[in-house]
Amino acid sequence: RRALARAARTEARRSARDALRGLFIESLPLDGARRLEWTIWVAFIGSAVAEPGFASEQERRYIGWRDHILALLQRARAEGALRPNVDLPAAADRLAATLDGAGIRALFDPKGMSPRRLRAVMEAALGEILRDTPATTIR
């Protein structure tokens, strides 16, 4: 994913909290270029359903994506940025699934899942696990 490459360029210089937010902001379809990336990705998923070669590539990418989120969560725990008792693997799965679901909805319902709402959805998801971040209601 291009978003992962964009976010990775600055992650080492940022706190894990900021790196997580940056990763999700870079990954969400918030503008024309990122919407195009999502459109291509969704088309790739459609091909992966019927083509084993594409399916194995998609599996590899998903595992890498989830592992990257997990690594940032491990860093966040080491920095003291997570709420107590956060299950890191489960949180990585939830964050990846939230981003996927919100991003796909934004492609097909851009009025209902506007850029502002996309940010709110991800902030709410992060607020559930990050210390000193209010858990918010999505509006």
C-alpha positions, 0 to 999 in steps of 0.5 A: 500500500502506498499509504503505508509507505507514506506513513512509514517515512515519518513514523520513526520521528513521531511518537507511536500515538502520532504514528498511529494517527498518521498511518490512518490519516494517510490510509483513509480515502480523504482526497481524490488521490487516496480515493483512487488508491482505494478504488484500485485496492477494492478492484484488486480484492474483487479479483482476489476472490476468483484468482488464487495468485491475487488471493495469496498476494492480498493475504500477504498484504493484509498480514503485513498491514496488520503486523505494522499496526501491531508493531505501532501498538507495541511501541505505544504500549512501551511509551505508556500511551495505551489504556491498561489491559489493551489486547494488542492483537485484538486491537490491531484487528479492530483497527484494521477492520474499522479502517477497511470498513470505513474506507469502503463505505466512503467509496460507495457512500461519500456523503454518509462517510465524508472525510470529516466522518472518516476522521471521527470514526478513526479517532473514536477507534483510537480513543478506545485504546489510547490513554489520555484520549477521550473515547468519543461518540461518532457524530 
